[in-house]
Amino acid sequence: MNSRTGISLPILYSFRRCPYAMRARSAIAASGQACELREVVLKAKPQALLEASPKATVPVLVDQGNVIDQSLDIMLWALRRNDPDAWLAPEQGNLQAMLALVEECDGPFKYKLDRYKYPQRYQEANGKRFRDEAAIWLESLDARLADQAFLFGGRPALADMAIAPFVRQFAHVDWAWFQAQPWPRLQRWLSDWKESGLFQTIMVKFPPWQDGDPPTRFP
């Protein structure tokens, strides 16, 4: 709660390394919309999170009783309130085109990423087949970056910030392998994001939240 206005901030349940939560925090930080951040321990999820969203996965945003528990919806919620860097209006294409590319990330690419990173969860001997299949899509991203710094033009937009956390997750499964691939533009794009001030902001470590803790303001 803001002590001067008496207005409660929206509450964001988050987990620092979760790519879905990373994309949500990115949009919230870019919008300047203050939230009360509650860092979650996934093995011991707080009751308040479970009551807010039976899905019980992060991120979850609670805004005056309204619950948003899809990361892309949280991004849109934040940016439709304030979008100073025009993430919703890319230099090339439009919001619909960006959402279509994000859907490719969240669907087929994420399916392969999970099986590449955690083959034992899916009764796979190893994840190499899924790595190689996922690489086809990453090659297409590298090609998109041939004549522009970002996926939809010369400046970052929603698609970049929604997809980058998942490319990062893929890259860090086997960093040496990723760096050895002929994807110089994609590698630069990922590196620039990881070195950005925004990335530093969203990756600040917070202690796990417990009921009764004083609010942690984010960003």
Steps between C-alpha positions, in 0.01 A plus 500: 500500500622847417529675836417841352195404295375196688472316166621141483742418221429212264664182628732299277587145599825420326801270487828657394621238250164409346495627139127568517550712811799672339290618207230627736752691712654647184173656388414621849843663534477657154154638573605651832198339664597436861405166653546316823730214404468171684783260419372142510680181598355254252536204736310685773245723329328744735134449576420849372623400154300178502188690599554763230556252219428126517746465211765574762774591256679832472457770400168600651386859527224608739367848433213613723355152509552430129736210434719472190689172491640490146836668445414651163178644641702661780728657240201641314341620826812698587571639154142606437526711813823662388725416205773767491727298271218400262540126550146451370569699182809354332681671216408209273185290510242542771384356831320212330817396318700516822245288686515242221878472538467475878248220449765308304733543797246399762373203298734292281826654620420468870390138447842417355687713752347312792601165352847625419560634850318228696504183285467274806161654579372382164660154492757612244854364496631849429377827360714520187216433256288773656797738510553453127132546424480815714810632324303531176281767656800678650654510153186679381543759776861554394378555145245759619788692655699514176413862422374627834609499861174361637229262389264770374730787409777713635378520859375241749131421520270257679608200292867542591425522869254212498731265309845589637455321837431172319796538263711566808369183662579299188848651469596419857419130471831469309658841468803380306278328242281809463799728453643266237194530276505726190253743651707817553203734487292297746797463733557877491129567556498273807824645633377857463184414692694330780727802531218755500394708795152352474638149544694611808178646642289188450769264634551665839484232769226527760450277803206258489178667608319388812164612629550803722812628324510871419426571133785486247451763235587414140657645297 
